Amino acid sequence: MQYSHLTKLASLLAAHVGRSDMTVAKWCGVHARLFLRLKAGAGCRVDTYNAAIIAFSERWPADLAWPADIPRPSKSKDAA
């Protein structure tokens, strides 16, 4: 798990839509302070990480490029 992936995605999306990291966390279905805790050096559970990265991928705006250095999860069968 690369916590920096989550914090980078949160920061990019927040800046793109003009919202805070806490709002983005709520959109992803994770605790509002998750990204603040990760930036401070704390960690999270594997299921929380996976849920967040999948939520980012499913909700990522078409007009914002997904970062090339972060592997994007495959679309689920329901989302495809």
DAQUI-V824359 format. One record per residue. N is the residue number from 1. SS is DSSP state (2 for helix, 1 for strand, 0 for the rest). Layout:
BEGIN
[[N | SS] [N | SS]]
END
This chain:
BEGIN
[[1 | 0] [2 | 0] [3 | 2] [4 | 2] [5 | 2] [6 | 2] [7 | 2] [8 | 2] [9 | 2] [10 | 2] [11 | 2] [12 | 2] [13 | 2] [14 | 2] [15 | 2] [16 | 2] [17 | 2] [18 | 0] [19 | 0] [20 | 0] [21 | 2] [22 | 2] [23 | 2] [24 | 2] [25 | 2] [26 | 2] [27 | 2] [28 | 2] [29 | 0] [30 | 0] [31 | 0] [32 | 0] [33 | 0] [34 | 2] [35 | 2] [36 | 2] [37 | 2] [38 | 2] [39 | 2] [40 | 0] [41 | 0] [42 | 0] [43 | 0] [44 | 0] [45 | 0] [46 | 2] [47 | 2] [48 | 2] [49 | 2] [50 | 2] [51 | 2] [52 | 2] [53 | 2] [54 | 2] [55 | 2] [56 | 2] [57 | 2] [58 | 2] [59 | 2] [60 | 0] [61 | 0] [62 | 0] [63 | 0] [64 | 0] [65 | 0] [66 | 0] [67 | 0] [68 | 0] [69 | 0] [70 | 0] [71 | 0] [72 | 0] [73 | 0] [74 | 0] [75 | 0] [76 | 0] [77 | 0] [78 | 0] [79 | 0] [80 | 0]]
END
